[in-house]
Amino acid sequence: MTYRVCLVCMGNICRSPMAEVVLRRALADRGLADRVTVDSAGTGGWHAGDPMDERALAILSEHGYDGTAHRARQFTRDWYDRYDLVLAMDRDNLANLRRLAPDWVEVRLFRSFDPAAGEGAEVPDPYYGGSEGFEEVLALVESAAAGVAEHIADEID
């Protein structure tokens, strides 16, 4: 059985695809790549089909990650049937996801798995800023991804 996780932000061109790429590596490093499927999506659909934001791609590339295959998608209610865990990058998207979620799906904040983060910690949206915002997002995502990978390992073992 494959464990399935989806990471969700607003437009699926910055935060959630960065987290998807980073989480895949964290899971591979734990030997779980063949047992876990990682996807990402946005609560809005205006970027559907677009590649990742160029600034996000550049930061990922600078740190040895490859996000070139990503194409934005919109999360819809029927997606809950596909995933065991749905993680939102911020509280607004979390609220939107929880409004649609059936009772049996676990929907949480991505950074809730980061032991260095406080209660309700979010991954800030870097879209309207400069490259430093994308650097910050990558650091936050890397920190939380380790905790997400540990959680998933506990769930499937």
Residue frames as qw, qx, qy, qz and C-alpha x, y, z in Angstrom:
[[0.000, 0.887, 0.461, 0.000, 0.00, 0.00, 0.00],
 [0.403, 0.330, -0.001, 0.854, 1.23, 3.47, -0.88],
 [0.197, -0.686, -0.426, 0.556, 0.82, 6.34, 1.58],
 [0.322, 0.583, 0.384, 0.640, -0.32, 9.51, -0.19],
 [0.261, -0.635, -0.287, 0.668, 0.27, 13.12, 0.85],
 [0.324, 0.697, 0.351, 0.535, -0.72, 16.40, -0.82],
 [0.347, -0.377, -0.196, 0.836, 0.79, 19.80, 0.01],
 [0.160, 0.759, 0.555, 0.300, -1.44, 22.80, -0.63],
 [0.194, -0.324, -0.117, 0.918, -0.95, 26.56, -0.97],
 [0.371, 0.606, 0.255, -0.656, -2.94, 29.17, -2.84],
 [0.567, 0.666, -0.207, -0.439, -1.76, 29.00, -6.46],
 [0.932, -0.054, 0.334, 0.134, 0.57, 25.96, -6.48],
 [0.646, 0.693, -0.107, 0.303, 3.51, 27.79, -8.04],
 [0.066, 0.745, -0.479, 0.460, 5.68, 28.69, -5.00],
 [0.414, -0.495, 0.618, -0.449, 5.30, 27.17, -1.55],
 [0.883, -0.041, 0.375, -0.279, 3.56, 23.84, -2.08],
 [0.871, 0.455, -0.170, 0.068, 5.64, 22.76, -5.09],
 [0.170, 0.682, -0.608, 0.369, 8.83, 23.71, -3.25],
 [0.581, -0.362, 0.591, -0.426, 7.63, 21.62, -0.30],
 [0.949, 0.220, 0.081, -0.209, 6.74, 18.76, -2.65],
 [0.659, 0.593, -0.417, 0.203, 10.25, 18.62, -4.10],
 [0.051, -0.588, 0.649, -0.481, 11.90, 18.89, -0.67],
 [0.752, -0.217, 0.445, -0.434, 9.62, 16.31, 0.96],
 [0.929, 0.325, -0.150, -0.092, 10.28, 13.83, -1.83],
 [0.464, 0.567, -0.583, 0.353, 13.99, 14.08, -1.10],
 [0.353, -0.461, 0.598, -0.552, 13.47, 13.77, 2.66],
 [0.906, -0.012, 0.242, -0.348, 11.42, 10.62, 2.10],
 [0.821, 0.465, -0.322, 0.083, 14.00, 9.21, -0.33],
 [0.137, 0.618, -0.632, 0.447, 16.72, 9.86, 2.25],
 [0.561, -0.279, 0.599, -0.498, 14.72, 7.71, 4.69],
 [0.050, -0.095, 0.967, 0.232, 14.28, 4.94, 2.09],
 [0.360, 0.435, 0.694, -0.447, 10.55, 5.63, 1.73],
 [0.209, 0.376, -0.352, -0.831, 10.37, 6.96, -1.85],
 [0.280, -0.021, -0.855, -0.435, 8.76, 3.77, -3.16],
 [0.189, -0.413, -0.861, 0.228, 6.15, 3.72, -0.38],
 [0.002, 0.682, 0.378, -0.627, 4.94, 7.35, -0.44],
 [0.337, 0.570, 0.464, 0.588, 3.39, 9.49, -3.19],
 [0.188, -0.559, -0.233, 0.773, 3.84, 13.26, -2.78],
 [0.254, 0.611, 0.508, 0.552, 1.79, 15.78, -4.77],
 [0.110, -0.358, -0.276, 0.885, 0.93, 19.45, -4.48],
 [0.091, 0.638, 0.637, 0.424, -1.95, 21.68, -5.49],
 [0.019, 0.083, -0.169, 0.982, -3.47, 25.10, -4.95],
 [0.198, 0.499, 0.717, -0.445, -6.83, 26.07, -3.53],
 [0.384, 0.723, 0.024, -0.574, -7.16, 28.48, -6.47],
 [0.792, 0.244, 0.515, 0.220, -6.98, 27.46, -10.10],
 [0.315, 0.922, -0.029, -0.224, -5.72, 30.57, -11.86],
 [0.034, -0.713, 0.663, 0.224, -2.21, 29.10, -12.36],
 [0.855, 0.047, 0.509, -0.093, -3.37, 25.60, -13.38],
 [0.836, 0.482, 0.165, 0.203, -0.99, 24.16, -15.96],
 [0.184, 0.918, -0.291, 0.197, 1.74, 26.74, -15.29],
 [0.729, 0.151, -0.500, 0.443, 5.28, 25.78, -14.26],
 [0.561, -0.601, -0.339, 0.457, 6.68, 26.69, -10.87],
 [0.003, -0.997, 0.023, 0.079, 7.52, 30.36, -10.29],
 [0.680, 0.578, -0.281, 0.351, 10.96, 31.08, -11.79],
 [0.115, -0.715, 0.483, -0.493, 12.24, 32.42, -8.46],
 [0.836, -0.317, 0.356, -0.271, 11.19, 29.24, -6.66],
 [0.941, 0.313, -0.029, 0.127, 12.87, 27.14, -9.35],
 [0.393, 0.724, -0.381, 0.420, 16.06, 29.18, -9.08],
 [0.407, -0.621, 0.514, -0.429, 16.28, 28.81, -5.28],
 [0.951, -0.093, 0.260, -0.143, 15.59, 25.09, -5.48],
 [0.821, 0.504, -0.144, 0.226, 18.23, 24.68, -8.18],
 [0.105, 0.772, -0.456, 0.431, 20.80, 26.64, -6.17],
 [0.520, -0.463, 0.599, -0.396, 20.27, 24.13, -3.36],
 [0.032, -0.262, 0.951, 0.158, 20.44, 21.00, -5.52],
 [0.484, 0.358, 0.722, -0.342, 16.73, 20.36, -6.07],
 [0.016, 0.027, 0.664, 0.747, 14.92, 19.97, -9.40],
 [0.335, 0.457, 0.589, -0.576, 11.44, 21.43, -9.74],
 [0.132, 0.291, -0.494, -0.809, 11.30, 21.69, -13.52],
 [0.115, -0.210, -0.921, -0.306, 8.66, 18.97, -14.00],
 [0.068, 0.442, 0.670, -0.593, 6.06, 20.75, -11.85],
 [0.129, -0.350, -0.471, -0.799, 2.80, 22.00, -13.33],
 [0.248, -0.039, 0.473, -0.844, 0.26, 23.76, -11.13],
 [0.318, -0.344, -0.830, -0.302, -3.03, 22.07, -10.30],
 [0.403, -0.397, 0.149, -0.811, -6.11, 22.98, -8.29],
 [0.006, -0.039, -0.937, 0.348, -7.19, 20.94, -5.28],
 [0.543, -0.215, -0.297, -0.755, -10.85, 19.92, -5.47],
 [0.688, -0.324, 0.380, -0.526, -13.12, 18.08, -3.06],
 [0.974, 0.137, -0.093, -0.153, -12.83, 14.77, -4.90],
 [0.457, 0.589, -0.594, 0.302, -9.07, 14.78, -4.27],
 [0.488, -0.515, 0.530, -0.463, -9.66, 13.82, -0.63],
 [0.975, 0.032, 0.115, -0.186, -10.32, 10.26, -1.83],
 [0.760, 0.526, -0.300, 0.235, -6.73, 10.16, -3.15],
 [0.256, 0.582, -0.507, 0.582, -4.79, 11.24, -0.04],
 [0.661, -0.386, -0.590, 0.258, -4.08, 10.04, 3.48],
 [0.400, -0.593, -0.214, 0.666, -2.67, 13.40, 4.61],
 [0.300, 0.773, 0.272, 0.488, -3.32, 16.91, 3.30],
 [0.513, -0.464, -0.199, 0.694, -1.00, 19.68, 4.49],
 [0.195, 0.928, 0.247, 0.202, -1.68, 23.40, 4.06],
 [0.555, 0.283, -0.175, 0.762, 1.06, 26.02, 3.93],
 [0.025, -0.185, 0.270, -0.944, -0.96, 28.63, 5.86],
 [0.200, 0.274, 0.748, -0.570, -4.08, 29.06, 7.99],
 [0.499, 0.398, -0.041, -0.769, -6.23, 30.55, 5.19],
 [0.530, 0.264, -0.710, -0.382, -5.66, 27.55, 2.96],
 [0.080, -0.010, -0.943, 0.322, -6.09, 25.23, 5.94],
 [0.380, 0.309, 0.482, -0.727, -9.52, 26.75, 6.62],
 [0.577, 0.390, -0.327, -0.639, -10.50, 26.38, 2.95],
 [0.399, 0.206, -0.887, -0.112, -9.39, 22.74, 2.93],
 [0.057, 0.091, 0.867, -0.487, -11.15, 21.89, 6.18],
 [0.515, 0.286, 0.174, -0.789, -14.43, 23.31, 4.89],
 [0.685, 0.339, -0.449, -0.463, -14.36, 20.72, 2.10],
 [0.183, 0.360, -0.907, 0.119, -12.80, 17.80, 3.98],
 [0.796, -0.300, -0.443, -0.282, -14.57, 14.60, 4.94],
 [0.635, -0.707, 0.217, -0.222, -14.09, 13.53, 8.56],
 [0.961, -0.143, 0.148, 0.185, -11.65, 10.70, 7.79],
 [0.649, 0.555, -0.076, 0.515, -8.97, 12.87, 6.13],
 [0.561, -0.581, -0.144, 0.572, -6.17, 14.38, 8.19],
 [0.339, 0.780, 0.130, 0.510, -5.72, 18.07, 7.27],
 [0.587, -0.662, -0.123, 0.450, -2.99, 20.00, 9.08],
 [0.138, 0.955, -0.240, -0.110, -0.53, 22.84, 8.70],
 [0.807, 0.426, -0.322, 0.251, 2.73, 21.74, 7.07],
 [0.204, 0.586, -0.518, 0.589, 4.84, 23.47, 9.74],
 [0.749, -0.492, 0.151, -0.418, 2.99, 21.67, 12.53],
 [0.982, -0.003, -0.096, 0.165, 5.61, 18.94, 11.96],
 [0.468, 0.572, -0.321, 0.591, 8.52, 21.32, 12.57],
 [0.632, -0.508, -0.470, 0.347, 9.70, 21.09, 16.20],
 [0.361, -0.107, -0.097, 0.921, 11.25, 24.57, 15.90],
 [0.150, -0.394, -0.378, -0.824, 7.93, 26.15, 14.86],
 [0.229, 0.042, 0.568, -0.790, 5.37, 27.56, 17.22],
 [0.333, 0.450, 0.804, -0.200, 1.71, 26.61, 17.31],
 [0.424, 0.804, 0.366, -0.202, -0.02, 27.67, 14.08],
 [0.242, -0.580, 0.436, 0.644, 3.25, 28.48, 12.29],
 [0.699, 0.653, 0.232, -0.173, 2.84, 29.09, 8.58],
 [0.582, 0.011, 0.413, 0.701, 4.98, 29.09, 5.47],
 [0.140, 0.705, 0.121, -0.684, 4.71, 32.74, 4.32],
 [0.674, 0.630, 0.363, 0.125, 3.80, 33.50, 0.72],
 [0.463, -0.432, 0.256, 0.731, 6.93, 34.83, -1.06],
 [0.506, 0.566, 0.558, 0.335, 5.16, 35.68, -4.32],
 [0.139, 0.953, 0.190, 0.192, 5.09, 39.48, -3.97],
 [0.423, -0.836, 0.272, 0.219, 8.61, 39.82, -2.58],
 [0.338, 0.742, -0.567, -0.119, 12.16, 39.19, -3.70],
 [0.715, 0.238, -0.656, 0.033, 14.42, 36.17, -3.69],
 [0.000, -0.318, 0.730, -0.605, 15.03, 36.41, 0.06],
 [0.701, -0.070, 0.258, -0.661, 11.41, 35.34, 0.61],
 [0.893, 0.226, -0.333, -0.202, 11.98, 32.22, -1.46],
 [0.395, 0.388, -0.726, 0.408, 15.17, 31.48, 0.51],
 [0.358, -0.242, 0.567, -0.701, 13.16, 31.76, 3.73],
 [0.861, 0.068, -0.006, -0.504, 10.46, 29.45, 2.37],
 [0.752, 0.316, -0.576, 0.042, 13.06, 26.85, 1.41],
 [0.130, 0.339, -0.741, 0.565, 14.60, 26.93, 4.90],
 [0.568, -0.114, 0.412, -0.704, 11.18, 26.58, 6.56],
 [0.879, 0.203, -0.205, -0.381, 10.14, 23.81, 4.19],
 [0.576, 0.358, -0.707, 0.199, 13.37, 21.86, 4.73],
 [0.124, -0.276, 0.700, -0.647, 12.94, 22.08, 8.49],
 [0.700, 0.027, 0.311, -0.642, 9.32, 20.91, 8.42],
 [0.769, 0.320, -0.459, -0.310, 9.88, 18.22, 5.75],
 [0.266, 0.302, -0.867, 0.293, 12.08, 16.22, 8.11],
 [0.348, -0.002, 0.668, -0.658, 9.24, 16.10, 10.64],
 [0.758, 0.275, -0.051, -0.590, 6.67, 15.22, 7.97],
 [0.608, 0.360, -0.701, -0.095, 8.91, 12.37, 6.75],
 [0.027, 0.186, -0.863, 0.468, 9.25, 11.11, 10.33],
 [0.573, 0.122, 0.395, -0.708, 5.46, 11.25, 10.82],
 [0.775, 0.338, -0.303, -0.439, 4.85, 9.35, 7.60],
 [0.391, 0.337, -0.846, 0.133, 7.48, 6.74, 8.53],
 [0.225, -0.057, 0.771, -0.593, 5.65, 6.19, 11.83],
 [0.677, 0.241, 0.142, -0.681, 2.31, 5.93, 10.01],
 [0.783, 0.379, -0.379, -0.316, 3.44, 3.28, 7.51],
 [0.313, 0.368, -0.846, 0.223, 5.66, 1.17, 9.72]]
